[in-house]
């Protein structure tokens, strides 16, 4: 190893004594006074000499000081406020992206007279307020919001700079999104509940993304007239993917969408400020105002909760609510845990591998594909029926049958009978239609108990219990198909009468005497339910699931990191079934 490049030792302090840096493991540590130290990289003589960097400036490293954070934040905000996008962008770690966004802030969003006020620092993050005026064709309107930035060390020299991300400009911006002021891309929509009342986020806090989606899809069809607004134009994933493929190959990308494939849909644009109101068109939905209000109350009291209520006989969605900003109820993609055993039971009964009242194995452990599966608390049921195993949520009752199934057996049952995973639901807004991929070995067995690669959301599982109740898949919908003439999805084959009667028996017994009994108490006799808990890597607690029906109402809910579904999601679902049935 070559000699270390010497740090300049000739500078002396006022007292005349040389301030000699302490070198530790390739780092020079210089005392600054008051017990503080600055840390710099020290180049190895051999490597530095070989690449010509022997005279290169030392790269700063180590934690940022409060002064560095404040200075970097102030430099960036001052340049942005002056309207010098290039100067502000140079104070970030991604000048090209920052310059494009800051230029768009002025030219595309038409925001002027900007005042940026630095707020409190929390570690390396600094909040700041934005005040400005949105001006478009003679119409002005004030704009105020709060954002935040994070200071990082530049890779090149270690100097403190702003770590660039779109949310610095506005907290709701993601990669590829743009701020634009102009005539709205789509006219506003006055969304109505089934009784004709207006749906607003003031009444129903968690309907924000649903209302945005309704406007995106039906704005031009509902008869309204567009106004002028400042909005976030969301990135188009399909276009971005095509651009990436085109760039990589040098040729225009071909459309590779195929039947049953999953493609990420463009998120709905978001209105931030209306400069002039458009004339809204009216759009009636299937939402029930009392049930929607009840759903909002239920999720508000529980963190990370989502729930859906629907009518099994028609597919009408009566309520949907989330305690978080993301619409997990319609767009979530989570392992459903033991609620998936409804579909798996239908498969086993279809194949003659299980029958409600026949003896069925439920050992403590069952192995398949190199994995050893167990039941919760390692319980076992000796000489018990399949109904008893289902009601107790016995995992090994299903794992033990994996050897009798083909890799695609569960996938086909989910698609052909329950209408899942075909990517063809048309509910009126963007939704995830469930996914049951073909898997082999241990992951295939895990899919039988709602783990592995199976992914669902409350809308999917409300549909599953509805299909089990009626024996016929009715695609859930929020907007009647008659509004736009779209075709609702259907299942390729009906559920057999044998499967239907036995599934109903399994679900009723679970609601009466199984893991769902406590939550469903007092809701019988026309009812059925299934609980679920889904393990997630990195979580201390499982996601809790619950799905049930009472009369002609069905509901499903999930509480992420809620633990057992009977205790977390169960009370939410049961309360809504009770409210909807007048109980």
Buried (B, 14 or more C-beta within 10 A) or exposed (E): EEEBBEEEEEEEEEEEEEEEBEEEEEBBBBEEEEEEBBBBBBBBBBEBBEEEEBEEEBBBEBEBEEEBBBBBBBBBBBBBBEBEBEBBBBBBBBBEBBBBBBBBBBEBBBBEBBEBEBBEBEEBBBBBEBEBBBBBEEEEBEBEEEBBBBBBBBEEEBBBBBBBBBBBBBEBBEEEBBBBBBBBBBBBBBBBBBEEEEBEEEBBBBBBBBBBBBBBBBBBBBBBBBBBBBBBBBBBBBEBBBEEBEEEEEEEBEEEEEEEEBEEBBBBBBBBBBBBEBEBBBBBBBBBBEBBBBBBBBBEEBEBBBBBBBBBBBBBBBBBBBBBEEBBBBBBEBBBBBBBBBBBBBBBBBBEBBBBEEBBBBBBBBBBBEEEBBBBEEBBBEEBBBBBBBBBBBBBBBBBBBEEBEBBBBBBBBBBBBBBBBBBBBBBBBBBBBBBBBBEEBBBBBBBBBBBBBBBBBBBBBBBBBBBBBBBBBBBBBBBBEBBEBEBBBBEEBBBEEBBBBBBBBBBBBBBEBBBBEBBEEBEEEBBBBBBBBEBEEEEBBBBBBBBBBBBBBBBBBBBBBBBBBBBBBBBBBBBBBBBBEE
